[in-house]
């Protein structure tokens, strides 16, 4: 098979299956229904939003953590502000108790800022109950260190990735999914939002951003080069869209260098008409979903 066919097949295989999406959607609607009933006294699935990699549509078929925000009535914030002690912890506990009515046999836990529901098939939902602000950002509870309120702004991140994908011939989201395959297969210590942010910044000015699968070997090579050349002492980046801080203190540059060198080998092998050997190099980078 050609380079274009190999990468086309690979990207198709990275898509989240319709069955998995259906399962996720069903659970999402159940979560929204329960929280609406208990906190809004309404029978509706409105009020929630996918965020994280699933919300940005940069997750691949291995995704197991589904992040979502659920908008809570603003009056509740005043109620828990008046608590003596950690009102944020009590707020999260009330959400956990609500969700336990729908999922009494699933594993639920409060985790500082979220309520996490882990299902028997390994998929977990990380539910962030939050209050929507006038600028469309959200205020959420952090029960750590005695409790506090913090802000997050995921909608501009989603919009930026969507716009970036449109400006790059739908290559941005595919690159993000491919990079996640590399992250998972090679145990790369890089956060998902940082992958998406760096992929956006790399690709938006990339000479071949409007090409398709035939250029994905070059795109992979050049993205790994971009990653390995991130400043060696940098531990904080600004998220695309929101400009929120992304802390990533672990060094991903070494593994990016290894992947870059292997991509050079793969491209040379393809040039030498050693297509099978070239594919083995891509498998060493991206894992066994890359066609052999």
C-alpha positions in Angstrom: 0.0 0.0 0.0 1.1 3.6 -0.6 2.0 6.1 2.1 -1.4 7.9 1.6 -3.3 4.6 1.9 -1.4 3.6 5.0 -2.1 6.8 6.8 -5.7 7.0 5.6 -6.3 3.5 7.0 -4.5 4.4 10.2 -6.6 7.5 10.8 -9.8 5.6 10.0 -8.9 3.0 12.6 -8.3 5.7 15.2 -11.9 7.0 14.9 -14.2 6.3 17.9 -16.7 3.6 17.0 -20.4 4.4 16.6 -21.1 1.8 19.4 -18.8 3.5 21.8 -20.2 6.9 21.0 -23.7 5.6 21.5 -22.7 4.2 25.0 -21.0 7.5 25.9 -24.0 9.5 24.7 -26.5 7.3 26.7 -24.5 7.7 29.9 -24.0 11.5 29.4 -27.8 11.9 29.0 -28.4 9.9 32.1 -26.0 12.0 34.1 -27.6 15.2 32.8 -31.1 13.9 33.5 -30.3 13.0 37.1 -28.6 16.4 37.9 -31.4 18.3 36.2 -33.9 16.5 38.3 -32.1 17.0 41.6 -30.8 20.5 41.2 -33.0 22.2 38.6 -36.3 20.3 39.2 -36.6 19.7 35.5 -36.8 16.6 33.3 -34.3 17.3 30.5 -30.9 16.4 29.3 -29.8 20.0 28.8 -27.2 21.8 30.8 -24.2 19.6 30.1 -21.3 19.9 27.7 -18.5 17.6 26.7 -15.1 19.1 27.3 -11.6 17.7 27.2 -10.3 15.7 24.2 -13.8 14.2 23.6 -15.3 17.7 23.5 -12.6 19.0 21.2 -13.0 15.8 19.1 -9.3 15.1 19.3 -9.7 11.8 21.3 -9.0 8.6 19.4 -10.7 5.2 19.7 -8.9 4.3 22.9 -10.5 7.2 24.8 -11.6 6.0 28.3 -11.9 9.3 30.2 -14.9 11.5 29.2 -14.8 15.0 30.6 -18.0 17.0 30.9 -19.2 20.2 32.6 -22.7 20.5 34.0 -24.1 23.9 34.8 -25.5 24.3 38.3 -27.9 26.9 39.6 -26.0 30.0 40.6 -27.9 30.2 43.9 -26.1 27.1 45.1 -22.7 28.9 45.1 -24.0 31.3 47.7 -25.3 28.4 49.8 -22.0 26.6 49.9 -20.0 29.9 50.3 -21.8 30.3 53.6 -20.6 26.9 54.9 -18.3 26.9 57.9 -15.4 24.9 56.6 -15.0 23.4 53.2 -18.2 24.3 51.4 -16.6 23.1 48.1 -16.2 19.6 49.5 -19.9 19.6 50.6 -20.9 20.8 47.2 -19.1 18.0 45.4 -20.5 15.5 47.9 -24.1 16.6 47.1 -23.4 16.0 43.4 -21.9 12.6 44.1 -24.9 11.7 46.2 -27.2 12.7 43.4 -25.4 10.6 40.8 -25.3 7.6 43.1 -29.1 7.4 42.7 -28.7 6.6 39.0 -25.5 4.6 39.4 -25.7 2.8 42.7 -23.4 -0.1 41.6 -20.8 2.0 39.7 -17.7 3.3 41.4 -18.1 6.9 42.3 -15.6 9.2 44.0 -15.0 12.9 44.5 -11.6 13.8 43.3 -10.8 17.4 44.5 -12.7 19.1 41.7 -14.8 16.5 39.9 -17.1 13.6 40.6 -15.8 10.5 38.8 -18.0 7.6 37.7 -16.1 4.5 36.6 -18.1 1.9 34.6 -17.4 -1.8 34.3 -16.2 -1.5 30.7 -13.4 0.8 31.8 -14.9 4.1 30.6 -15.1 6.8 33.3 -16.9 10.1 33.3 -15.3 13.0 35.0 -18.2 15.3 35.9 -17.3 18.9 36.7 -20.3 20.7 38.3 -19.8 24.4 37.7 -21.4 27.8 37.6 -21.5 29.6 34.2 -20.2 33.2 34.2 -21.3 36.1 32.0 -18.2 35.6 29.7 -19.1 31.9 29.2 -16.3 30.7 31.4 -17.1 28.5 34.4 -16.4 28.7 38.1 -15.9 25.3 39.8 -15.2 24.0 43.3 -11.8 22.9 44.4 -12.0 21.0 47.7 -8.2 20.8 48.1 -6.4 22.8 50.8 -9.5 23.8 52.7 -11.6 24.7 49.6 -11.7 27.4 47.0 -13.4 28.4 43.8 -11.5 28.4 40.5 -12.2 29.3 36.9 -12.0 27.3 33.7 -12.7 28.3 30.1 -12.9 25.3 27.8 -15.3 26.7 25.1 -12.7 28.9 23.4 -10.4 25.8 23.3 -13.1 23.8 21.5 -13.8 26.7 19.1 -10.1 27.1 18.3 -9.5 23.5 17.5 -12.7 23.4 15.3 -11.5 26.6 13.5 -7.9 25.2 13.2 -9.2 22.0 11.7 -11.2 24.0 9.1 -8.1 26.0 8.2 -5.9 22.9 7.8 -8.1 20.7 5.5 -9.2 18.6 8.5 -5.7 17.7 9.3 -5.5 19.2 12.8 -7.8 16.7 14.6 -6.2 13.8 12.8 -2.8 14.9 13.9 -4.0 15.2 17.5 -5.4 11.7 17.3 -2.2 10.3 15.8 -0.2 12.0 18.5 -2.3 10.4 21.2 -1.6 7.0 19.6 2.1 7.8 19.9 1.6 9.1 23.5 -0.2 5.9 24.5 2.0 3.4 22.7 5.3 5.0 23.7 4.2 6.2 27.2 5.0 9.8 26.4 4.6 12.1 29.4 2.6 14.9 27.6 -0.9 16.1 28.5 -3.7 15.9 26.0 -4.4 19.6 26.0 -0.7 20.3 25.4 -0.8 17.9 22.4 -3.7 19.8 20.9 -2.2 23.2 21.6 1.2 22.3 20.1 -0.4 20.6 17.1 -2.5 23.7 16.4 0.5 26.0 16.6 2.6 23.7 14.5 0.1 23.0 11.8 -1.6 26.5 11.4 1.7 27.8 9.8 2.8 24.5 8.3 3.7 24.6 4.6 1.8 21.4 3.8 -1.2 22.1 6.1 -3.7 21.8 3.2 -2.3 18.6 1.8 -3.8 15.2 2.7 -2.6 11.7 3.6 0.2 11.6 1.1 2.0 14.2 3.2 1.4 12.6 6.6 4.8 11.0 6.8 6.3 14.5 6.4 3.8 16.0 8.7 4.6 13.4 11.4 8.3 14.0 11.0 8.0 17.7 11.2 5.7 17.7 14.2 8.1 15.4 16.1 10.8 17.9 15.2 8.6 20.7 16.5 8.0 18.8 19.8 11.7 18.0 20.4 12.7 21.6 19.9 10.4 23.0 22.6 12.5 24.9 25.0 14.3 22.5 27.4 13.4 24.5 30.5 9.8 25.2 29.6 7.2 23.7 31.9 4.2 26.0 31.2 2.4 26.6 27.9 -0.8 28.6 27.2 -3.7 26.6 25.9 -5.0 27.4 22.4 -8.1 29.5 22.6 -8.4 30.1 26.3 -4.7 30.9 27.1 -5.1 29.0 30.3 -1.9 27.6 31.8 -1.0 24.0 30.9 1.6 22.6 33.4 3.7 19.8 31.9 6.9 19.4 33.9 7.8 16.0 32.6 10.1 15.9 29.7 8.5 14.6 26.5 11.3 15.9 24.2 13.5 12.8 24.4 10.7 10.5 23.1 9.8 13.1 20.5 13.5 12.9 19.4 13.3 9.1 19.2 10.1 9.4 17.1 11.6 12.0 14.9 14.7 9.8 14.1 12.4 6.8 13.4 10.3 8.9 11.1 13.4 9.9 9.2 14.3 6.2 8.8 10.7 5.4 7.7 10.7 8.0 5.0 14.1 6.9 3.7 13.0 3.3 3.6 10.0 4.3 1.6 12.2 6.3 -0.8 14.3 3.1 -1.2 11.1 1.1 -2.1 11.3 -0.8 1.2 7.7 -0.2 2.0 7.2 -3.1 4.5 10.3 -2.0 6.5 9.0 1.6 6.4 5.7 0.5 7.9 7.5 -1.3 10.7 9.1 2.0 11.7 5.7 3.8 11.8 4.4 0.9 13.9 7.3 1.5 16.4 6.1 5.1 16.6 2.3 4.8 16.5 1.6 1.3 17.6 -0.1 -1.7 16.1 -3.1 0.2 14.7 -0.8 1.4 12.0 -1.3 -1.0 9.1 1.4 -3.7 8.8 
